[in-house]
Amino acid sequence: MADTAEVIKKLVLGNSKTKLLAIVANERGAEAAAAYEAITYLGFPFSVSETFQQRNTNKSIAEALDTVNDMQEICLRSGKCLVVYISMGFGNPYGDPYDTSLAGNFVDILSTLGIGIVSLADTIGVSTPAQITSLYTALAKAFPAIELGLLTGEKKVVTRVCDLQHAVSAVSGKVELVLEGEQEGAMNVARALLGRGVKALFSQCFPDAYKPKRVRRQPGAVAPPVEGDELASSEYRPVLEWFASGNHVSISDDMPQAEYAKQLSAVKGLERLTVKHLQPSSPEETAVAMELVLEGLHQNSILSRERAEGAITSYKDMLKSMLSGMGAED
């Protein structure tokens, strides 16, 4: 906390609604942070791993809980709010005991101390979407008065197209439709609705990926120029040729951002096409926009898409996928 005063002095908050948080590991640091009017939250790095708690704060879990209790009293006296981070909230590399009920047990203890904000931290990046959903659903139901957060380690989180698959169950619980005159299962209707939404967005942002449309002409008439249509089709050619060469892309909603972007950037011509038509403002947005192109091509029946176990989405050449499927049946 030695340089906190200098840092706060240089911050230009103006009319910003941004609120400052200071993470401290002991009562002395909490007292020092609480003295600054600009700081709203104090954060404490608690851990369900005994080994990590010792390494991170030089305290046992029992001692850390005592510190949390003392910091909560400091916050109440000074008008601050305490945020407790549960490090190693989804597993640890030290061999310390762990299961999801362990995290729930400690949230229960924190609630008895009057803690109102708890953030589970995936410190080593081992959580899965199913694990996060299961744990947060259980905690939200058991502790409705606690505000729950999630710390993933990513600097910036952007919604991906593959995240939409998790909306299927939510949509199917709210929508009952007849699709194209035939009775369809609720899940199929939900997937179709989401797919049509992506297709509509793709058509608004990118040129038609099909070959130029032919116009009926009188015999002997000169064909009008179709440079625009030809250009639209040729823009996708590097992308489609890359897939036709046997390449494929595999991504998932829990894949680290760097790997997610690397997989998509490997597709020849994809990033250039994306930047030209969408002009994303950040590398994270560029990656999502590239995924939108691939999903848009799939929704237009130009690329094949497969979803495997573990929420992995793979894009492949349509013809090769069809031939492969025929071979598997034989």
C-alpha positions in Angstrom: 0.0 0.0 0.0 3.1 2.2 0.1 2.4 3.9 -3.3 -1.4 3.9 -3.1 -1.7 7.6 -2.3 0.4 8.5 -5.4 -1.6 6.1 -7.7 -5.0 7.5 -6.5 -3.7 11.1 -6.8 -3.0 10.5 -10.5 -6.4 8.8 -11.3 -8.8 11.1 -13.2 -12.2 9.7 -12.3 -14.3 12.8 -13.0 -17.9 11.8 -13.3 -17.0 8.2 -13.9 -19.1 5.5 -12.1 -16.0 3.4 -11.7 -15.4 2.2 -8.2 -12.0 1.3 -6.9 -11.0 -1.9 -5.1 -7.8 -2.6 -3.2 -6.8 -6.2 -2.6 -5.0 -6.6 0.8 -3.9 -9.7 2.7 -3.9 -8.5 6.3 -5.5 -6.1 8.8 -2.8 -3.5 8.5 -3.3 -3.3 4.7 -7.1 -3.1 5.3 -6.8 -0.2 7.7 -4.5 1.7 5.3 -6.8 1.1 2.3 -9.9 2.0 4.3 -8.4 5.4 5.0 -8.8 6.4 1.3 -12.2 7.9 0.4 -11.7 7.0 -3.3 -11.6 3.2 -2.5 -15.0 1.6 -2.2 -14.1 -2.1 -2.0 -11.5 -4.1 -0.1 -10.6 -7.5 -1.4 -9.2 -10.5 0.4 -7.6 -13.5 -1.5 -9.0 -16.5 0.4 -8.4 -20.0 -0.9 -9.9 -23.4 -0.5 -6.4 -24.8 -1.1 -4.4 -24.9 2.1 -1.1 -24.9 0.1 -2.1 -21.9 -2.0 -3.3 -20.0 1.0 0.0 -20.4 2.7 2.0 -19.5 -0.4 -0.2 -16.5 -1.2 -0.8 -14.9 2.2 1.5 -16.9 4.6 -1.6 -18.0 6.5 -3.5 -21.2 7.1 -7.1 -21.3 6.0 -8.2 -21.0 9.6 -6.0 -17.9 10.1 -7.3 -16.5 6.8 -10.9 -16.8 8.0 -9.9 -14.8 11.2 -8.4 -12.1 8.9 -11.6 -12.0 6.9 -13.6 -11.5 10.1 -11.3 -8.7 11.2 -11.4 -7.0 7.7 -15.2 -7.2 7.7 -15.2 -5.2 11.0 -12.8 -2.6 9.5 -15.1 -2.3 6.4 -18.2 -1.8 8.6 -16.5 0.9 10.6 -15.2 2.8 7.6 -18.1 2.4 5.2 -16.3 0.1 2.8 -17.5 -3.2 1.3 -15.5 -6.4 1.6 -15.1 -8.7 -1.4 -13.7 -12.2 -0.8 -12.1 -14.1 -3.6 -12.1 -17.8 -3.4 -8.8 -18.8 -5.2 -8.5 -22.3 -6.6 -12.3 -22.4 -6.6 -12.4 -25.0 -9.3 -9.4 -27.2 -8.4 -5.7 -27.0 -7.5 -2.4 -28.5 -8.8 -1.1 -29.3 -5.3 -3.1 -32.4 -4.5 -5.1 -30.7 -1.8 -8.6 -32.1 -1.4 -11.2 -30.5 -3.6 -14.7 -31.0 -4.8 -17.5 -28.5 -5.6 -19.1 -28.9 -2.2 -15.9 -27.6 -0.6 -16.4 -24.2 -2.3 -20.0 -24.2 -1.1 -18.9 -25.0 2.5 -16.6 -22.0 2.6 -19.2 -19.7 1.0 -21.5 -20.8 3.8 -18.9 -19.9 6.4 -18.3 -16.5 4.7 -22.0 -15.8 4.8 -22.1 -16.3 8.6 -19.4 -13.6 8.8 -21.7 -11.2 6.9 -19.8 -11.2 3.6 -22.0 -10.0 0.9 -19.8 -10.4 -2.2 -17.9 -13.6 -3.1 -16.0 -14.2 -6.3 -14.8 -17.6 -7.3 -11.5 -17.6 -9.0 -10.4 -20.2 -11.6 -6.8 -19.5 -10.7 -5.2 -22.2 -12.9 -7.8 -22.3 -15.7 -9.3 -25.8 -15.1 -13.0 -25.0 -14.9 -15.5 -26.2 -17.5 -18.8 -24.6 -18.5 -20.7 -27.5 -16.9 -18.8 -27.1 -13.7 -19.3 -23.4 -13.5 -23.0 -23.7 -14.3 -23.5 -26.4 -11.7 -21.6 -24.7 -8.9 -23.1 -21.2 -9.5 -26.6 -22.5 -9.8 -26.2 -24.3 -6.5 -24.6 -21.3 -4.7 -27.2 -18.8 -6.0 -30.0 -21.0 -4.8 -28.4 -21.7 -1.4 -27.2 -18.1 -0.8 -29.6 -15.7 -2.5 -28.3 -12.7 -0.4 -24.7 -13.1 -1.6 -23.6 -11.4 -4.8 -21.5 -14.0 -6.8 -18.7 -13.2 -9.2 -16.3 -15.1 -11.3 -12.6 -14.4 -11.9 -11.2 -16.2 -15.0 -7.8 -14.5 -15.5 -8.8 -13.1 -18.9 -8.1 -9.4 -19.3 -11.3 -8.9 -21.4 -14.3 -11.2 -21.8 -16.2 -11.1 -25.0 -19.2 -13.3 -25.8 -18.5 -15.9 -28.5 -20.8 -17.3 -31.1 -20.3 -20.8 -29.6 -21.7 -19.5 -26.3 -25.1 -19.4 -28.0 -25.5 -23.2 -27.7 -26.0 -22.7 -24.0 -29.0 -20.5 -24.7 -30.8 -23.5 -26.4 -32.2 -24.9 -23.1 -33.4 -21.4 -22.0 -35.1 -20.8 -25.3 -36.7 -24.2 -25.4 -38.3 -23.6 -22.0 -40.0 -20.4 -23.2 -40.9 -21.1 -26.9 -43.4 -23.6 -28.3 -43.6 -23.4 -32.0 -44.4 -25.3 -35.1 -41.5 -25.0 -37.6 -42.3 -25.0 -41.3 -45.6 -26.9 -40.7 -44.1 -29.9 -39.0 -44.1 -30.7 -35.3 -40.5 -30.3 -34.1 -38.9 -31.0 -30.8 -38.4 -28.0 -28.5 -34.6 -28.2 -28.7 -34.6 -28.4 -32.5 -36.9 -25.3 -32.7 -34.5 -23.4 -30.3 -31.5 -24.3 -32.4 -33.2 -23.3 -35.6 -34.2 -19.9 -34.1 -30.7 -19.2 -33.0 -29.3 -20.4 -36.3 -31.6 -18.1 -38.2 -30.6 -15.2 -36.0 -26.9 -15.7 -36.8 -27.7 -16.2 -40.5 -29.7 -12.9 -40.6 -26.9 -11.0 -38.8 -24.3 -12.5 -41.2 -26.3 -11.5 -44.3 -26.5 -7.9 -42.9 -22.8 -7.6 -42.4 -21.2 -9.6 -45.2 -21.8 -10.1 -48.9 -23.7 -13.0 -50.3 -21.4 -16.0 -50.3 -23.2 -17.8 -53.2 -22.2 -17.6 -56.8 -23.5 -14.6 -58.8 -27.2 -14.8 -59.6 -28.0 -15.2 -63.2 -30.6 -12.8 -64.8 -32.8 -13.8 -67.7 -32.0 -11.9 -70.8 -33.4 -11.8 -74.3 -31.5 -13.8 -77.0 -28.5 -11.8 -78.2 -28.6 -9.4 -75.3 -25.2 -8.5 -73.8 -24.8 -9.7 -70.3 -24.5 -6.8 -67.8 -21.3 -6.5 -65.7 -21.3 -8.5 -62.5 -18.1 -7.3 -61.0 -19.7 -6.7 -57.6 -21.2 -10.2 -57.4 -17.9 -11.7 -58.6 -16.0 -9.8 -56.0 -18.4 -10.9 -53.3 -17.9 -14.5 -54.2 -14.2 -14.2 -54.6 -13.8 -12.7 -51.1 -14.7 -16.1 -49.6 -12.5 -18.1 -52.0 -9.3 -18.2 -49.8 -11.4 -19.2 -46.8 -13.2 -22.0 -48.6 -10.1 -23.2 -50.4 -8.3 -23.4 -47.0 -11.0 -25.8 -45.7 -11.1 -27.7 -49.0 -7.4 -28.5 -48.5 -8.3 -30.6 -45.5 -7.9 -28.0 -42.8 -10.4 -27.5 -40.0 -11.0 -25.2 -37.0 -11.9 -26.5 -33.5 -12.9 -23.9 -30.8 -14.9 -23.9 -27.6 -16.5 -21.5 -25.2 -13.9 -22.3 -22.4 -10.8 -22.1 -24.7 -8.3 -19.5 -23.5 -8.6 -16.3 -25.6 -5.1 -16.6 -27.1 -5.8 -20.1 -28.4 -9.3 -19.2 -29.6 -7.9 -16.3 -31.6 -5.0 -18.5 -32.9 -7.3 -21.2 -34.2 -9.4 -18.7 -36.1 -6.5 -16.6 -37.4 -5.0 -19.7 -39.0 -7.8 -19.7 -41.7 -6.4 -18.1 -44.8 -8.2 -14.8 -45.7 -10.6 -14.9 -42.7 -9.2 -12.1 -40.7 -8.8 -9.8 -43.7 -12.4 -10.5 -44.7 -13.7 -9.8 -41.2 -11.8 -6.6 -40.7 -12.9 -5.2 -44.1 -16.6 -5.7 -43.4 -17.0 -5.3 -39.6 -14.0 -3.2 -38.6 -13.8 -4.6 -35.1 -12.3 -2.4 -32.4 -10.1 -4.9 -30.6 -8.3 -8.2 -31.1 -11.0 -9.9 -29.0 -13.8 -8.6 -31.2 -11.9 -9.6 -34.3 -11.8 -13.2 -33.1 -15.5 -13.3 -32.4 -16.2 -11.7 -35.8 -14.1 -14.4 -37.5 -16.2 -17.0 -35.7 -19.4 -15.2 -36.9 -18.2 -15.6 -40.5 -17.6 -19.4 -40.1 -21.0 -19.9 -38.4 -22.6 -17.7 -41.1 -21.1 -19.9 -43.8 -22.4 -22.9 -42.0 -25.9 -21.5 -41.7 -25.8 -20.9 -45.5 -24.9 -24.6 -46.0 -21.4 -23.8 -47.3 -19.3 -25.1 -44.4 -19.9 -28.1 -42.2 -20.1 -27.8 -38.4 -19.8 -30.5 -35.8 -20.2 -30.3 -32.1 -18.4 -32.9 -30.0 -18.3 -33.7 -26.3 -17.0 -30.9 -24.1 -18.7 -28.2 -26.1 -16.1 -28.3 -28.9 -17.2 -26.8 -32.2 -15.4 -27.8 -35.4 -15.8 -26.3 -38.8 -14.8 -28.3 -41.9 -15.3 -28.5 -45.6 -18.9 -29.4 -46.5 -18.1 -31.9 -49.3 -15.4 -33.7 -47.3 -17.7 -34.0 -44.3 -20.4 -35.5 -46.5 -18.0 -38.0 -48.1 -16.6 -38.9 -44.7 -20.1 -39.6 -43.4 -20.9 -41.8 -46.3 -17.8 -43.8 -45.7 -18.6 -44.2 -42.1 -22.0 -45.6 -43.0 -20.5 -48.1 -45.4 
